[in-house]
Amino acid sequence: MFKLPAVIVYMIIAFNITAFTVLLQLDMLIIKSVIFKIIAWAFTIGAWALAYVNRDKVWEMF
């Protein structure tokens, strides 16, 4: 059995959401809405909190 720590998957997703939010914050995308930026930062905080909460979980593969 291969054991995969769940935190790896959660951190990859959280990092991608963070990268999107930073690009959004620096006005490199078409979207320039302040409300959308606030929502994006809330999703980023939620993704990192979810990664922290599930840091001890392990998934068994195969």
N, C-alpha and C positions, 0 to 999 in steps of 0.2 A: 504494500500500500504506500502510495505517495501522499505525504501530508503537505498541504499548501496553507501557509498562514493567510488568513483572510485579510489581514492588514495590508498585504502587498497589493491586492486587487483594489481595496478601498483607497489606498494612497495613490495609485495610478489614476483612478478616476478623479480624486480630489485635486491632484496636480494639474490634470487637463482642464478642470473647471477653473482653477486658479489662473492658469495661463490665459484662458479666454477672458476672464474678468480683468486681468491686467491689461490686455490689449483693448478691451472695452474702455477701461479707465483712462488710458492714454489717447483716446479718440482715434485709434487706428482703424476702427470699423465704421460702417455706415451709420450704425445706431448711436445717437448722441443724447438720448434721453436720460435725465438724472434718475427718474423712477426706475428705469430698467437697470441702471448701474447699482442702485440700492438693492434691487431684487437679486442681481448677480452676486453681489457681495454676501447677501444672506444665504444663497445657495452654496457659496464657497465656504462660509463658516460652518454650515450644516454638513457639508461633505467631510471637512476635517474633523468635526465632532463625531461623526459616524465612524470615521477611521479610528479615532481614539477609543471610542466605546468598544469597538470590535477588535481591539489589538491583541487579545488573547485567544480569539477563536481560531480553530484550525479546521480546514476542510479536508476530508480524505478523498483522494482521487483514485480511481480504478480499484 
